[in-house]
Amino acid sequence: MKIDDTQEAAHAAFSRGELERARTLWLKVLRTDDRNLNALLGLAVLAQQEGRADEAERFFRRALEVDPKDPVANAGLIALRPPSDPRLAESRLKGLLAEQPDSPHLHFALGNLYLGEARWAEAQQAFFKAHVADPGNADYLYNFAVSLDHLHQERLAAEYYARALAAAGAGPVAFDRAQAQMRLQALQAMAYR
């Protein structure tokens, strides 16, 4: 199997939630090309989703050695290890976005930074931009719904919780599906009062 075929198979396995298969395939790619950005990022995101922050950080850092401006690696590192100064992280993300304004990963990371500071209107805008850039990403849809919810836009929030759950399918997501479903039901019940 060629590297491109192996990478494609790894992404497909990851999308189906076959995480061990994806890991095996990405490691196989790295044995052939230890600077393969796709495999480094795949393994970093996988480790991040499984809660192995140190391993994710190592892979993100290796990815940045290959491409210092990679939006996935930069956003991933900021998500894993937010700087003690949120303004510094915000400035870094905005600088990267100036160079890569269509990067959903960077908009998502910026939204999460704002979310952590309860800056809901700014978070909503950043999550919306991430969603526009990658409309099928369940995590972007979910965080957009959360920001709408905090801005008391219940009808829209319910719509986006439903979209997030539909987009999640069986694949891996960062949010709790049961919690999203409960919030969706609560918002729907409020609409019928």
Protein Blocks (a to p, Z undefined) as FASTA:
>chain_A
ZZklmmmmmmmmmmnopaklmmmmmmmmmmmmmmbfklmmmmmmmmmmnopaklmmmmmm
mmmmmmmmlmklmmmmmmmmgcfblklmmmmmmmmmmmmmmlmklmmmmmmmmmmnopak
lmmmmmmmmmmmmmmlmklmmmmmmmmmmnopaklmmmmmmmmmmmnmmmccfbdfklmm
mmmmmmmmmmmZZ
